[in-house]
Amino acid sequence: MNRPPARVPRSRPPRHDVEFRGDVRIPSSEPGLTLGADLYLPKTAHRVPVLVTLHTGRKDGLGGIAASRYLRYFAERGYAVLYVDCFGIGTSEGTPRPLLSPGEVADGVSVVEWAAAQPWCTGRVGMWGLSHGGMTTLAVAAERPPALKAIFPVMGWTDVERDLVHPAGLRGGIGMFGHLSLYHIFCALLPPLRDGDRENYESVWKERLEKFEPWFADAWEHPPGHEVWAERRIDARRITVPSLCVAGWRDLFCDGMIAAYQQIRAPKQLIAGPWLHTFPDVAAVEPFPSAVLACAWWDRWLHGRAPRAGTRERTATFFVQGTGSRWVRAAQWPPEKKADHVFVASRSGHLYRSAPGGRPSAAATVTGRGDPTVGALSGLTKHPTDRFGYPLDQHDDDARTLAFTSAPLPEPLLIAGRPAVRLLLGPGTTATRCVLKVTDVDEQDRSLLIASGTVNLARREDVVLVQLDPTCYQVATGHRVRLVVAESDIPRLWPAGEPGLLGVRVIRGPGDYVGLAAEEYEGHQATTLSLPAADSDALTDVVVPAPARRGPAGPGHDRWEIARDHLRPAVRLTVEKRDRIRVPGHDRDFLAMTTQVDLGVPEHHPAGTRMTATGEKTAETPDGDRVVVRAGIDMGSADAAVTAEVLVNGTQFFTREWKWT
């Protein structure tokens, strides 16, 4: 069926000048303590709705400065906009809390109630944010404050343990324990930077230094399965306000964000693109005007012009990766399914397509010992990186795993949804986890990652159904599909103590299977892969406006290296990031942040894995002071140490160390 393409609307012009009010004080959920916020207020005689962001990426730091373009954009179009520092961050009083602790959510509710009561507000509030801001948006919406009428969560998450700290109930790697732990130290320990703020909040900052506990401590001291993680989960089924959700196919929170979208009980829209962890409007690949759609969303739900109650809207706009990449739209996510393409793994390493006929299944077991160095070629798609880290050719990693590859496909296969693996474990399996990947193998034998999933095998079951991450990917005619079964996924997961043995039940030969659907294999002892094939007739092409031209990119100082030592079998991964903001009209930095994370994984002694993370954030205040926050992390399988120090004009002002053994 040929449909005319849909078009993403262009931005409507600004209507208002904007008044900026810095350091607005808002009551927190702790009696007597306040939060600091920036307010962007449109100059109008009328009351306006208000949009709230509650974020740990402080308003006078890299997070708030990067977001300022969107804060002003919304204000120019008739919305009051609040960017609020989380408790214990920036000019907000108190000591920083752990991620998604109950007090953090209660603060968000307090901000919504305060904003709705202001004389410049209509009483209608929207909430939005990227990353931590997306998480707080979902958490507050689940509490249902009456004034909150619509939300716009961008790459947020609902389960701190599963989505970030300990994926699949397994100790996480450099994402939480490296990058985010450094960033939290910088945001918490840097003093207020603006004129007047340092004088007004110097005593608050000094008290914070003495009581500060890093996110690293919370993550290290609460291992996988600890009850504290269950207490911090967000129940997205409680969200009943209209929700415009944004996910990135290569983002670390893709699974959590799309699961939240599916659970929300309200009119909703989904935007899913091929992005890493970044705002879609400035993505390095396929930028998308999400702020324009968000403004239209606010117009629709915050001005009393919404459709009548009971409207069931579930549209999804998403990017098709792989061959024939393009933007499409469907009435729902996942889109209408044409069929499940089911493949069965065989002893020969082939994936055979399900076909009718054949004889009863004859089963066998193939085994492989886990290689703790596998995973680095999957890139940084499960990490908080925004500019680099897309998956590389998986071929070398695939050769170190159990891999099953199909014959060339006779026609294109459009996968849309969650691939699923029915994993049958054979006798002798000692591995404590299993990482499953589906890849697209082209004519040059390059293996391109489509989706992955992880299962914890601590509770041993012979049959495990594993749902992989959601995706939309088209495999070309003549390409092959590969199922990869591994034990390791560095640097996303910390390696297991010792390599385990994976035994996988498969068929003996191509005639040893029957059926057309995964459920028909219930009586047959073989591992199967099920790929949801979308009905292309249910999709409408979408035309996305070309992004505005941006200035030339600055010098490329970021670094990502993967090195394999063949003499002492090991892999070393290095990720270095540099961010800076220049003083307008000057050749010097106002803010600069550098981080470097190194992970070394010995192939034959994974218990000897070591991560070091170092970095510093430098700020030059308006009165000429130079403030530096430095942090270091040294982490092994059973021990860790964190150091932090603050220097003012080269003199050490604060230093502290935390150790665990």
C-alpha positions in Angstrom: 0.0 0.0 0.0 1.4 3.4 -1.0 0.7 6.2 1.5 1.8 9.8 1.1 4.6 10.5 3.6 4.0 12.2 6.9 5.9 15.3 7.7 7.4 16.4 11.0 6.2 20.0 11.6 8.6 22.9 11.4 9.2 25.1 14.4 6.7 27.8 15.0 8.2 31.3 15.4 8.9 32.8 18.9 6.2 35.0 20.3 7.7 36.5 23.5 10.8 38.1 24.9 12.1 36.2 27.9 13.0 37.4 31.4 15.7 35.4 33.1 15.6 35.0 36.9 18.5 33.2 38.5 18.5 31.4 41.8 14.8 31.2 42.4 14.2 29.5 45.8 11.7 26.6 45.9 10.8 24.6 49.0 12.2 21.0 49.0 10.6 18.1 50.7 12.9 18.6 53.7 11.4 21.2 56.0 13.4 24.4 56.1 15.6 23.5 53.1 15.2 24.9 49.6 16.2 24.1 46.0 17.8 26.6 43.6 16.3 27.1 40.2 16.7 29.2 37.0 13.4 30.6 35.7 12.9 31.6 32.1 9.7 33.7 32.1 7.9 34.9 28.9 7.1 38.6 29.0 3.3 38.6 28.8 0.4 40.0 30.8 -1.2 36.6 30.8 -0.6 33.6 33.0 1.2 30.7 31.3 1.8 27.0 31.9 5.1 26.0 33.4 7.6 23.4 32.4 9.9 21.8 35.1 13.2 20.0 34.8 14.8 18.6 38.0 18.4 17.5 37.3 21.7 16.6 38.9 23.5 18.3 36.0 23.6 21.6 37.8 22.1 24.7 36.2 25.5 26.6 36.2 27.4 23.6 34.9 27.7 21.7 31.6 24.2 20.2 32.0 22.3 23.4 32.5 24.3 25.4 30.0 23.7 22.7 27.3 20.0 22.7 28.1 19.6 26.5 28.0 18.8 26.6 24.3 15.7 24.4 24.9 14.8 26.3 28.1 14.8 29.6 26.1 13.1 28.0 23.1 10.1 26.9 25.2 9.9 30.2 27.0 9.9 32.2 23.7 6.8 30.2 22.7 4.8 31.0 25.8 5.9 28.7 28.7 7.5 29.5 32.0 10.5 27.1 32.3 12.2 26.0 35.5 15.6 24.2 35.6 16.0 23.0 39.2 19.2 21.7 40.8 18.6 18.5 42.7 18.9 18.5 46.5 22.5 19.0 47.5 23.7 20.1 44.0 24.7 23.7 42.9 22.7 26.2 45.0 20.2 23.7 46.3 20.7 23.2 50.0 21.4 19.9 51.7 23.7 16.9 50.9 23.4 15.0 47.6 21.1 12.0 47.8 21.5 8.6 46.1 20.0 8.1 42.7 16.2 8.0 42.7 15.9 8.0 46.5 12.4 8.7 47.9 13.5 12.2 48.8 14.5 13.0 45.3 11.0 12.1 44.0 9.3 14.0 46.8 11.3 17.1 45.8 10.0 16.8 42.3 6.4 16.7 43.6 7.2 19.8 45.8 8.5 21.7 42.8 5.4 20.9 40.7 3.1 22.0 43.5 5.1 25.2 44.1 5.2 26.1 40.4 1.4 25.6 39.9 0.7 28.1 42.7 2.8 30.9 41.3 0.9 34.1 40.2 2.4 33.8 36.7 1.2 30.2 36.2 -2.1 28.9 35.0 -1.9 26.1 37.4 -1.0 23.6 34.7 2.5 22.0 34.8 4.5 19.9 32.3 7.7 18.1 33.2 10.6 17.0 31.0 14.3 16.2 30.9 17.1 14.2 29.4 18.8 11.3 31.3 18.6 11.9 35.0 16.0 14.6 34.2 14.0 12.0 32.2 14.1 9.6 35.1 12.9 12.2 37.6 10.1 13.1 35.2 8.9 9.5 35.1 9.2 9.1 38.8 7.2 12.3 39.6 4.5 11.5 37.1 4.1 8.1 38.8 3.2 10.0 42.0 0.4 11.8 40.2 0.6 15.3 41.5 -2.7 16.9 40.4 -1.1 19.9 38.7 1.1 17.8 36.4 -0.7 17.5 33.0 1.8 16.2 30.5 5.4 14.9 30.4 8.3 14.7 27.9 10.9 12.2 29.2 14.0 11.8 27.0 16.2 8.7 27.5 15.2 8.2 31.1 14.9 5.0 33.1 12.6 3.4 35.6 14.8 0.8 37.4 18.2 2.1 38.7 19.5 -1.5 39.2 18.4 -3.1 36.0 18.9 -0.1 33.7 22.1 1.3 35.1 24.0 -0.1 38.1 23.7 -3.9 37.9 22.2 -4.9 34.5 20.2 -8.1 34.6 21.2 -8.4 38.3 25.0 -8.5 37.4 27.6 -6.1 38.6 27.9 -3.3 36.1 31.0 -2.0 34.4 32.5 1.4 33.5 29.2 3.2 32.8 28.0 3.6 36.4 31.3 2.9 38.3 33.4 5.0 35.9 31.8 7.8 33.9 28.7 8.6 36.0 30.5 8.3 39.3 33.1 10.8 38.2 30.4 13.2 36.8 28.5 13.1 40.1 31.6 14.0 42.1 32.2 17.0 39.8 28.6 18.2 40.0 28.4 17.8 43.8 31.8 19.2 44.9 32.1 22.2 42.5 31.0 25.4 44.4 28.3 27.7 43.1 30.0 29.7 40.2 27.9 32.8 39.5 28.2 36.3 41.0 26.6 36.4 44.4 26.0 32.6 44.6 29.4 31.9 46.1 28.9 34.4 48.8 25.3 33.4 49.5 26.0 29.6 49.5 29.6 29.3 50.6 28.6 27.9 54.0 26.1 25.4 52.3 28.9 24.3 50.0 31.4 23.8 52.9 28.9 21.7 54.9 28.2 19.6 51.8 31.9 18.8 51.4 32.1 17.3 54.9 28.9 15.1 54.5 29.3 14.1 50.8 29.0 10.5 49.8 29.6 9.6 46.1 27.2 7.6 43.9 29.9 5.1 43.6 29.6 4.2 47.3 25.8 3.6 47.0 26.4 1.4 43.9 29.3 -0.6 45.5 27.7 -1.1 48.9 24.4 -2.3 47.5 25.2 -5.4 45.4 22.9 -7.0 42.8 19.6 -8.0 44.4 19.8 -5.7 47.4 16.4 -4.6 48.7 17.2 -0.9 48.2 17.0 -1.2 44.5 13.4 -2.5 44.6 12.5 0.5 46.8 13.6 2.9 44.0 11.8 1.3 41.1 9.3 3.4 39.2 6.0 1.8 38.3 5.3 3.4 34.9 1.8 1.8 35.0 0.9 4.6 37.5 1.6 7.3 34.9 -1.8 8.7 33.7 -0.7 12.0 32.1 -0.1 12.4 28.3 3.5 11.3 27.6 5.8 12.1 24.7 8.7 9.5 25.2 12.1 9.6 23.5 14.4 6.6 23.2 17.6 5.9 21.3 18.2 2.5 19.7 21.9 2.7 20.8 21.3 4.4 24.2 21.9 2.6 27.5 18.3 3.3 28.6 16.6 2.1 25.4 15.0 -1.0 27.0 13.8 0.9 30.1 12.4 3.9 28.1 10.4 1.9 25.6 9.1 -0.4 28.4 7.9 2.7 30.2 6.2 4.0 27.1 4.4 0.6 26.7 3.2 0.6 30.3 2.0 4.2 30.5 -1.8 4.4 30.7 -2.5 7.7 28.9 -2.4 9.2 25.4 1.2 8.8 24.3 3.7 9.1 21.5 7.1 7.5 21.0 10.1 8.9 19.1 12.9 6.3 18.7 16.1 7.1 16.7 19.5 5.6 16.1 21.1 7.7 18.9 23.5 7.3 21.7 22.9 9.1 24.9 22.1 12.6 23.7 19.3 15.1 23.0 18.0 14.1 19.5 18.1 17.7 18.2 22.0 17.7 18.4 22.7 14.0 17.7 25.7 13.2 15.6 23.6 10.7 13.6 20.1 11.5 12.2 19.3 14.6 14.3 15.6 15.0 14.9 13.6 18.1 16.0 12.2 16.7 19.2 11.9 20.2 20.8 9.5 21.2 18.0 7.3 18.1 18.7 7.6 18.7 22.5 6.3 22.3 22.0 3.4 21.0 20.0 2.8 18.5 22.8 2.7 21.2 25.4 0.4 23.3 23.2 -2.0 20.4 23.0 -2.1 19.3 26.6 -1.3 22.4 28.7 -3.7 24.9 27.2 -7.0 23.1 27.8 -7.4 22.2 24.1 -6.8 18.5 24.5 -9.1 15.9 22.9 -12.0 14.6 25.0 -11.4 12.2 27.8 -10.9 8.6 26.8 -8.8 9.4 23.7 -6.4 6.4 23.1 -3.4 7.7 21.2 -0.3 5.5 20.9 1.5 6.6 17.8 5.2 5.9 17.3 7.8 7.6 15.0 11.0 5.6 14.7 14.1 5.1 12.6 14.7 1.9 10.6 18.4 1.0 10.9 20.3 -1.2 8.5 19.5 -1.4 4.8 17.1 1.2 3.5 17.4 3.3 6.6 14.5 5.8 6.9 12.0 7.4 9.3 8.6 5.7 9.6 5.5 6.1 11.6 3.1 3.5 13.0 -0.2 3.5 15.0 1.6 1.8 17.9 4.9 0.3 19.1 5.7 -2.3 18.3 4.1 -1.9 14.9 1.7 -4.5 13.5 3.5 -7.8 13.1 3.5 -9.7 9.9 5.0 -12.9 11.3 7.6 -14.3 13.6 10.7 -15.5 11.7 11.9 -18.5 13.8 15.3 -20.0 13.4 16.7 -23.0 15.2 20.4 -23.5 16.2 22.2 -26.6 15.0 25.3 -28.5 16.0 27.1 -27.4 12.8 26.8 -23.7 13.7 24.0 -23.0 11.3 20.7 -21.3 12.0 18.0 -23.1 10.1 14.8 -21.4 9.2 11.7 -23.0 10.5 9.9 -25.1 7.9 7.0 -27.5 7.9 7.7 -31.2 7.8 10.7 -33.1 9.0 11.1 -35.7 11.7 11.0 -35.5 15.5 13.8 -33.4 16.9 17.2 -35.1 17.6 19.0 -33.0 20.1 22.7 -32.4 20.8 24.8 -30.1 23.0 27.5 -27.7 21.9 29.8 -26.2 24.5 32.1 -23.3 24.8 34.1 -21.7 27.5 33.4 -18.1 28.3 35.9 -15.5 27.1 36.0 -12.6 29.5 37.4 -10.2 26.9 34.2 -10.4 24.6 32.0 -7.3 24.3 34.3 -4.4 23.6 33.5 -4.4 19.9 29.8 -3.8 20.7 30.9 -0.2 21.4 29.7 2.1 24.1 26.0 1.7 23.3 25.2 0.9 26.9 27.1 3.8 28.3 26.5 7.5 28.9 28.4 8.7 25.8 26.9 11.1 23.3 29.3 11.6 20.4 31.1 8.3 19.7 30.9 4.6 20.5 28.7 3.1 17.9 29.2 -0.7 17.5 32.1 -1.9 15.5 32.4 -5.1 13.4 31.6 -7.9 15.8 33.4 -10.6 13.7 36.4 -11.0 16.1 34.2 -11.2 19.1 31.9 -13.6 17.4 34.8 -16.0 16.8 35.3 -16.2 20.6 31.8 -17.3 21.3 29.2 -19.8 20.3 27.8 -18.4 17.1 25.0 -19.8 14.8 24.6 -18.2 11.3 21.7 -18.5 8.9 21.9 -18.9 5.1 21.6 -15.7 3.0 18.1 -14.3 3.3 16.0 -14.6 0.1 14.2 -11.3 0.8 14.6 -8.3 3.2 13.7 -8.9 6.8 12.3 -5.8 8.7 12.7 -6.5 12.4 10.6 -4.3 14.7 10.1 -5.2 18.3 12.0 -7.4 20.7 13.9 -10.4 19.3 13.5 -13.4 21.6 15.7 -16.4 22.3 14.4 -19.6 23.8 17.7 -20.8 25.3 18.0 -24.4 26.3 21.0 -25.0 28.5 22.9 -28.3 28.2 24.4 -30.4 31.0 27.7 -29.2 32.4 26.8 -25.5 32.1 28.7 -23.6 34.8 28.4 -20.0 33.5 26.6 -17.6 35.8 25.3 -15.4 33.0 24.6 -15.5 29.3 24.8 -12.6 26.9 22.8 -13.1 23.7 23.3 -11.0 20.5 21.7 -10.9 17.1 23.9 -9.6 14.3 23.5 -8.8 10.6 26.3 -10.5 8.6 26.9 -8.9 5.2 28.6 -10.1 2.1 32.1 -9.2 3.4 31.4 -11.2 6.6 31.2 -8.1 8.7 28.9 -8.7 11.7 26.8 -5.7 12.6 25.0 -5.6 16.0 21.2 -5.5 15.8 20.2 -6.2 19.4 21.4 -7.8 22.6 20.1 -9.2 25.9 21.5 -10.6 29.1 20.2 -13.3 31.5 21.4 -14.1 35.0 21.9 -17.9 35.3 22.3 -17.9 39.1 18.9 -19.5 39.4 19.6 -22.4 37.1 16.8 -23.4 34.7 17.2 -25.6 31.7 14.9 -23.5 29.5 15.2 -19.7 29.6 13.2 -17.2 27.5 15.3 -14.1 26.9 13.7 -10.9 25.5 16.4 -8.9 23.8 16.4 -5.1 23.6 13.8 -3.5 21.4 15.0 -2.4 17.9 14.0 -1.6 14.4 16.4 -2.9 11.8 16.2 -4.1 8.2 18.4 -7.0 7.1 19.1 -6.9 3.4 18.5 -9.6 0.9 21.6 -11.8 0.7 22.7 -10.9 4.3 22.7 -13.5 7.0 21.4 -13.5 10.6 23.7 -14.6 13.4 22.8 -15.6 17.0 25.8 -15.1 19.4 25.9 -16.8 22.8 28.6 -15.5 25.2 29.3 -15.2 28.9 30.8 -11.7 28.8 29.9 -8.2 27.7 32.7 -5.8 28.7 32.7 -2.9 29.4 29.0 -2.9 30.2 29.3 -5.8 32.7 32.1 -6.6 35.1 33.5 -10.0 34.1 32.6 -13.1 36.0 35.2 -14.4 38.5 36.3 -17.3 36.4 35.4 -18.3 32.9 32.4 -20.6 32.9 31.2 -23.3 30.5 28.1 -22.7 28.4 26.4 -25.7 27.0 23.6 -25.0 24.5 21.1 -27.6 23.3 20.7 -27.6 19.5 19.5 -29.9 16.8 21.8 -32.4 15.1 21.0 -31.5 11.5 18.7 -29.5 9.2 15.9 -32.1 9.1 15.6 -32.3 12.9 12.9 -29.7 13.5 9.3 -28.9 12.6 6.9 -26.0 13.0 6.4 -22.4 12.0 6.3 -20.6 15.4 8.4 -20.6 18.5 5.7 -22.2 20.6 5.8 -25.3 18.4 9.2 -26.1 19.7 8.0 -26.7 23.2 8.5 -30.4 22.8 11.8 -30.1 21.0 15.0 -29.7 22.9 16.6 -27.0 20.8 17.6 -23.3 21.1 15.5 -21.0 18.9 15.7 -17.4 17.8 12.5 -15.5 17.0 12.6 -12.3 15.1 9.4 -10.1 14.9 8.9 -9.1 11.3 6.9 -5.9 10.8 4.1 -5.5 8.3 5.6 -2.8 6.0 2.0 -1.9 4.9 1.4 -0.7 8.5 4.2 1.9 8.3 4.2 5.4 6.8 7.3 7.1 5.7 8.2 10.3 7.5 9.9 13.3 6.1 12.2 15.0 8.7 13.2 18.6 8.1 16.9 19.1 7.5 18.7 20.3 10.7 19.8 23.8 11.0 23.4 24.3 10.0 25.8 24.3 12.9 29.2 25.8 13.1 32.4 23.8 12.5 33.1 21.2 15.2 35.8 21.9 17.6 39.1 19.9 17.7 38.5 16.3 18.3 40.0 15.5 21.7 37.9 12.5 22.5 39.6 9.1 22.4 38.3 5.5 22.3 40.8 2.7 22.0 40.6 -1.1 22.1 43.9 -2.9 22.3 44.4 -6.7 22.5 47.7 -8.0 23.9 48.4 -11.4 22.3 51.5 -12.2 24.4 49.7 -11.8 27.7 46.2 -12.4 26.5 44.2 -9.4 27.6 42.1 -6.6 26.3 42.6 -2.9 27.4 39.8 -0.4 26.7 40.4 3.4 27.0 37.7 6.0 26.8 38.7 9.7 27.1 36.2 12.5 26.9 36.8 16.3 26.9 34.0 18.9 27.2 34.5 22.6 27.5 32.5 25.9 27.3 34.4 29.0 26.2 33.9 32.5 27.6 32.1 34.4 24.8 34.5 36.6 22.9 37.6 35.1 24.7 40.0 32.3 24.0 39.8 30.7 27.4 37.5 28.2 29.0 34.7 29.1 31.5 34.1 25.4 32.2 36.2 22.3 31.1 35.8 18.7 32.0 38.1 15.8 31.2 37.6 12.1 32.1 39.6 9.0 31.2 38.5 5.5 32.0 40.8 2.5 31.5 39.7 -1.1 31.8 42.1 -4.1 31.6 40.7 -7.6 31.4 43.0 -10.6 31.4 41.7 -13.4 29.2 42.7 -16.3 31.6 42.4 -14.5 34.9 39.2 -12.3 34.8 39.3 -11.9 38.6 42.3 -9.7 37.9 40.2 -7.2 36.0 41.0 -3.6 36.9 39.4 -0.3 36.1 40.9 3.1 36.8 39.0 6.3 36.2 40.4 9.8 36.6 39.2 13.3 35.7 38.9 16.9 36.6 36.5 19.7 36.1 37.8 23.2 36.0 35.8 26.4 36.3 36.8 30.1 36.2 34.5 32.2 38.3 33.4 35.7 37.3 35.7 37.2 40.0 38.7 35.4 38.5 39.1 32.5 40.9 40.1 29.1 39.3 38.4 26.1 40.9 39.4 22.5 40.1 37.6 19.4 41.3 39.7 16.2 40.8 38.5 12.6 41.2 40.0 9.2 40.9 38.5 5.7 41.0 40.5 2.4 41.3 38.3 -0.7 41.2 38.9 -4.4 41.1 36.7 -7.4 41.5 36.8 -7.3 45.3 38.2 -3.9 46.3 37.7 -0.2 45.3 39.0 3.2 46.3 37.6 6.7 45.4 39.5 10.0 45.9 38.3 13.5 45.5 39.8 16.9 46.1 39.0 20.6 45.5 41.6 23.2 44.7 41.0 27.0 44.7 43.7 29.0 42.8 46.1 26.0 43.1 45.7 25.5 46.9 44.1 22.3 48.1 40.8 23.2 49.9 39.3 19.8 50.4 40.4 16.2 50.0 38.8 12.9 51.0 39.2 9.1 50.3 36.8 6.2 50.5 38.0 2.6 50.5 36.3 -0.8 50.3 38.0 -4.3 50.6 
